[in-house]
């Protein structure tokens, strides 16, 4: 293995920021920041796309990234077929190590909590490359993501968090308060886009009529909880009793994801009111949110993005337990009757125009300018040593 060659410029000279995106789940969060980074006078963006981005099973999402105008410096195909979280994380460790050796970088920007993201953080730690972490301090008690998110926090050097509650948790973990910055939720920056597709365009692209009520469905495995088969059966059972147009996005690469994916493929066959997609893309998802009567499932987007768009949410099970959420979220067990009752109520609220109070709890305005300003004003530690800071 060759030695790393990382440039170490001064604060006022150009610095290279490597950014890893591993799939649709983090690209929607990163997109607005990437747009500003690639135009910044003293920050040079090096973008790596890996994992689920490169898999047909997940819609080959890397095509959406390129259509947004981003140059991908390196593809990292660390997710296998079928996906296997442990082996995929091992592949990520190896391939991110290689990318760090190939590209001169002053810091690595990571978002979130996936196993491959933790593997990338380990690779950067071994390579003594400082880490910038987005979305630290958040909670999702029903998933192994929770532990990985907190582990990434302890490996990171600049913490860009979405809310003061999360900042307080990061400081409680012994992080330097001067490196913890509340920037807001960058995934909500898509609210300010003016290029989202219209109903007509969406109907043409999806090949269906978006007849109201429209419900967006995403169910991921509860990796520290229920059986994925029983959870997807409960959601499907509820959908069978509540008339609506359903747009179902397939599950991610977590353990149990293949079970959910296979079930949806069989269940959706022949149902004219159900459209099953491997991935929507950021623009289509937000375009559909503008038309939706409800969001159903257990994705984190149901607790942040949907409330920000004023859409009521039926959050199934405890995958997202502990996560800060907007108003208009109904938490229900993975039981068909409870899900159907909450979904019917959500649709009625929209029909009666009673969702005006639905909102997300994060700082107002776009987060990306605050993120880029924090990175530009930060002096990465060289070497990236850390000291535990006692909470006063």
C-alpha positions in Angstrom: 0.0 0.0 0.0 1.5 3.4 -1.0 1.7 6.3 1.3 -0.9 9.0 1.2 0.0 12.3 -0.4 -2.4 14.9 1.0 -1.8 18.6 0.3 -1.8 20.7 3.5 -2.5 24.3 2.4 -3.1 27.2 4.6 -6.6 28.4 5.5 -6.6 31.1 2.8 -5.4 28.8 0.0 -7.4 26.2 -2.0 -8.4 23.1 -0.1 -9.7 19.8 -1.5 -12.8 18.3 0.1 -13.6 14.7 -0.9 -17.2 13.8 -0.6 -18.6 10.3 -0.5 -22.2 9.6 -1.5 -23.4 6.0 -1.1 -26.9 6.1 -2.5 -30.1 8.0 -2.9 -30.5 8.3 0.9 -27.6 10.7 1.3 -27.5 12.3 -2.2 -30.7 14.2 -1.5 -29.0 15.6 1.6 -25.8 16.4 -0.1 -27.0 17.8 -3.4 -27.4 21.5 -2.4 -24.0 21.5 -0.6 -22.3 19.9 -3.7 -23.7 22.6 -5.9 -22.1 25.3 -3.7 -18.8 23.4 -3.2 -18.2 23.0 -7.0 -18.5 26.8 -7.4 -16.5 27.9 -4.3 -13.3 29.9 -5.0 -11.2 28.2 -2.3 -12.7 24.8 -1.9 -12.2 22.1 -4.5 -14.8 19.3 -4.7 -13.8 15.7 -5.4 -16.9 13.5 -5.5 -16.9 9.8 -5.0 -20.1 7.8 -5.8 -20.3 4.3 -4.5 -22.4 1.5 -3.1 -26.1 1.5 -4.0 -25.6 4.3 -6.5 -24.0 1.8 -8.9 -26.5 -1.1 -8.5 -29.4 -1.7 -11.0 -31.3 -3.1 -8.0 -31.4 0.4 -6.6 -32.1 2.2 -9.9 -28.5 2.9 -10.9 -28.9 6.2 -9.1 -25.5 7.5 -10.2 -27.2 8.5 -13.5 -29.2 11.0 -11.5 -26.1 12.4 -10.0 -24.5 12.9 -13.4 -27.6 14.5 -14.8 -27.4 17.1 -12.1 -24.1 18.1 -13.7 -21.6 16.6 -11.2 -18.3 15.1 -12.3 -17.6 11.9 -10.4 -14.0 11.6 -9.7 -14.2 7.9 -8.8 -16.9 5.1 -8.6 -16.6 2.7 -5.7 -18.6 -0.5 -6.4 -18.5 -1.9 -2.9 -22.1 -3.2 -2.7 -22.4 -6.8 -3.9 -25.3 -8.6 -5.6 -27.2 -9.5 -3.6 -26.1 -7.0 -1.0 -24.4 -8.2 2.2 -23.9 -5.5 4.8 -20.8 -7.0 6.4 -18.9 -7.8 3.2 -20.1 -4.5 1.6 -18.7 -2.5 4.5 -15.4 -4.4 4.2 -15.3 -3.5 0.5 -16.0 0.1 1.3 -13.1 0.2 3.7 -10.8 -1.2 1.0 -12.0 1.0 -1.8 -12.2 4.3 0.2 -8.6 3.6 1.3 -7.6 3.3 -2.3 -9.5 6.5 -3.2 -7.7 8.4 -0.4 -4.4 7.2 -1.8 -5.3 8.3 -5.3 -6.8 11.7 -4.6 -5.1 14.5 -2.7 -7.5 15.7 0.0 -7.6 17.9 3.0 -10.8 16.5 4.5 -13.5 13.9 3.8 -17.2 14.9 4.0 -19.5 12.1 5.1 -23.3 12.2 5.9 -25.3 10.0 8.1 -25.0 6.5 9.6 -24.7 3.6 7.2 -22.2 0.8 7.6 -20.3 1.7 4.5 -20.1 5.3 5.7 -18.6 4.1 9.0 -16.1 2.0 7.0 -15.2 5.2 5.0 -14.7 7.0 8.3 -12.4 4.2 9.5 -10.4 4.4 6.3 -10.0 8.2 6.7 -9.0 7.8 10.3 -6.2 5.3 9.4 -5.1 7.7 6.6 -5.0 10.6 9.1 -7.5 12.6 6.9 -9.8 14.8 9.0 -13.5 14.0 8.7 -16.5 16.4 8.3 -19.7 14.8 9.5 -23.2 15.8 8.6 -26.3 14.7 10.6 -24.5 13.7 13.8 -26.3 13.6 17.1 -29.6 12.2 15.6 -31.3 9.1 16.9 -33.0 6.1 15.3 -33.2 3.5 18.1 -34.7 0.7 16.0 -31.8 0.5 13.6 -28.1 -0.4 13.9 -27.5 2.9 12.1 -27.9 4.6 15.5 -24.6 3.1 16.8 -22.8 3.7 13.6 -23.8 7.3 13.5 -22.4 7.9 17.0 -19.2 6.0 16.1 -18.7 8.3 13.1 -19.2 11.3 15.4 -16.3 10.1 17.5 -14.1 9.7 14.4 -15.0 13.2 13.0 -13.4 16.6 13.5 -16.1 19.0 12.3 -19.7 18.3 13.2 -22.4 20.0 11.1 -25.7 19.2 12.8 -29.3 19.9 12.0 -30.6 21.1 15.4 -29.4 22.3 18.8 -30.7 19.1 20.3 -28.3 17.2 18.2 -25.5 19.6 18.9 -26.0 19.1 22.6 -25.7 15.3 22.2 -22.5 15.6 20.2 -20.9 17.9 22.8 -22.1 15.3 25.4 -20.0 12.7 23.6 -16.9 14.8 24.5 -16.5 16.7 21.2 -14.9 20.1 21.1 -17.8 22.6 21.3 -16.0 24.9 18.8 -16.3 22.2 16.2 -20.0 21.6 16.5 -22.1 23.9 14.3 -25.9 23.9 13.8 -26.5 24.3 10.1 -30.1 23.0 9.7 -31.3 20.1 7.7 -29.7 20.2 4.2 -32.2 17.7 2.8 -34.9 20.3 3.2 -33.0 22.7 0.8 -35.0 20.9 -2.0 -38.0 22.9 -0.9 -36.4 26.0 -2.5 -35.9 24.3 -5.9 -37.7 25.8 -8.9 -37.0 22.9 -11.3 -39.2 20.2 -9.7 -41.3 18.2 -12.2 -45.0 19.0 -12.7 -47.8 16.5 -12.3 -47.9 16.1 -16.1 -44.2 15.3 -16.3 -44.4 12.9 -13.4 -47.3 11.0 -14.9 -45.4 10.6 -18.1 -42.2 9.5 -16.4 -43.9 7.0 -14.1 -46.4 5.8 -16.7 -49.5 6.2 -14.5 -52.2 8.6 -13.6 -51.5 10.3 -10.2 -55.1 10.2 -9.2 -55.7 11.6 -5.7 -55.3 10.6 -3.0 -51.6 9.9 -3.7 -49.5 8.1 -1.0 -45.7 7.7 -1.1 -44.5 4.5 0.5 -41.0 3.6 1.6 -40.3 0.7 4.1 -36.8 -0.3 5.2 -35.8 -3.2 7.5 -35.9 -2.5 11.2 -32.5 -3.9 11.8 -32.8 -4.0 15.6 -36.5 -4.9 15.6 -39.3 -6.7 13.8 -39.2 -9.3 11.1 -39.1 -7.6 7.6 -41.6 -10.0 6.1 -44.2 -9.3 8.7 -43.7 -5.6 8.6 -44.1 -5.3 4.8 -47.1 -7.7 5.0 -48.7 -5.3 7.5 -48.1 -2.3 5.4 -49.4 -4.0 2.2 -52.5 -5.3 4.1 -53.3 -1.7 5.2 -52.9 -0.5 1.6 -55.3 -3.0 0.4 -58.1 -1.5 2.5 -57.4 2.2 1.9 -58.2 3.3 -1.7 -55.4 5.5 -3.1 -52.7 5.7 -5.7 -49.5 4.3 -4.2 -45.9 5.0 -5.3 -43.7 2.5 -3.6 -40.0 2.9 -3.4 -37.9 -0.2 -2.8 -36.0 -0.8 0.4 -32.3 -0.1 0.9 -29.3 -2.5 1.2 -29.7 -3.2 4.9 -30.0 -6.8 6.2 -33.6 -7.8 5.4 -33.9 -5.4 2.5 -34.0 -8.1 -0.2 -37.0 -9.7 1.7 -38.9 -6.5 1.4 -37.9 -5.9 -2.2 -39.0 -9.4 -3.3 -42.3 -9.1 -1.5 -43.2 -5.8 -3.2 -42.3 -7.1 -6.6 -44.8 -10.0 -6.2 -47.5 -8.0 -4.4 -47.5 -5.1 -6.8 -47.9 -7.2 -9.9 -51.3 -6.6 -11.5 -52.3 -3.8 -9.1 -53.2 -0.8 -11.3 -53.1 1.7 -8.4 -49.6 0.7 -7.4 -46.3 1.9 -9.0 -43.2 0.2 -7.8 -39.8 1.9 -8.4 -36.3 1.1 -7.5 -35.6 4.8 -6.9 -37.3 8.1 -7.7 -34.5 10.5 -7.7 -34.5 13.7 -5.6 -36.4 15.9 -8.0 -39.2 13.4 -8.7 -39.5 12.6 -4.9 -40.0 16.2 -4.0 -42.3 16.8 -7.0 -44.4 13.9 -5.8 -44.3 15.3 -2.2 -46.0 18.5 -3.5 -48.9 16.3 -4.7 -49.1 13.7 -1.9 -51.8 13.2 0.6 -49.6 11.1 2.9 -46.3 9.4 3.3 -46.3 5.9 4.7 -43.5 3.7 6.0 -40.4 4.1 8.2 -38.0 6.2 6.3 -36.3 9.2 8.0 -37.7 11.4 5.1 -41.1 10.9 6.7 -40.0 12.7 9.8 -38.2 15.6 8.2 -38.9 16.1 4.5 -42.6 15.3 4.5 -43.5 17.6 7.4 -41.5 20.4 5.8 -43.6 19.9 2.7 -46.8 19.9 4.8 -47.6 16.3 4.2 -49.0 14.1 7.0 -47.0 10.9 7.8 -47.8 7.4 9.0 -44.6 6.2 10.7 -44.7 2.4 11.1 -42.8 0.5 13.8 -39.9 1.7 15.9 -37.1 2.0 13.3 -37.1 5.8 13.8 -37.8 5.9 17.5 -36.0 8.8 19.2 -35.6 10.8 16.0 -36.6 14.5 16.1 -39.7 14.8 14.0 -42.0 17.4 12.5 -45.6 17.8 13.3 -48.3 15.7 11.5 -46.5 12.4 12.2 -48.6 9.5 13.4 -46.6 6.6 15.0 -48.3 3.2 14.7 -47.3 -0.4 15.3 -46.7 -2.7 12.3 -50.3 -3.9 12.4 -52.6 -3.6 9.3 -55.6 -2.2 11.2 -53.6 0.5 13.0 -51.8 1.5 9.8 -55.0 1.6 7.8 -56.8 3.8 10.4 -53.9 6.3 10.6 -53.6 6.4 6.8 -57.3 7.0 6.3 -57.2 9.8 8.9 -54.2 11.4 7.2 -56.0 11.4 3.8 -59.1 12.9 5.4 -57.0 15.7 6.9 -55.6 16.6 3.5 -59.1 16.4 1.9 -60.5 18.7 4.5 -57.5 21.2 4.3 -56.5 20.6 7.9 -52.7 20.2 7.4 -51.6 23.8 7.5 -49.9 23.4 10.8 -47.6 20.6 9.6 -43.9 21.7 9.7 -40.4 20.5 10.4 -38.5 21.6 13.6 -35.3 22.7 11.9 -33.8 26.2 11.4 -35.4 28.0 8.5 -33.7 28.8 5.2 -31.3 26.7 3.2 -28.6 24.8 5.1 -26.0 24.5 2.3 -24.7 28.1 2.6 -24.2 27.5 6.3 -22.5 24.2 5.7 -20.1 25.6 3.1 -19.3 28.7 5.2 -18.4 26.4 8.2 -16.1 24.3 6.0 -14.4 27.3 4.4 -13.7 28.9 7.8 -12.5 25.7 9.4 -8.8 24.9 9.8 -8.5 21.1 9.6 -6.3 19.8 12.4 -2.9 18.6 11.2 -2.4 15.9 12.4 -6.1 15.2 13.2 -5.7 14.8 17.0 -8.7 15.0 19.3 -9.0 15.7 23.0 -12.0 14.7 25.0 -13.9 17.7 26.3 -15.8 17.3 29.6 -19.3 18.7 29.6 -19.3 21.8 31.9 
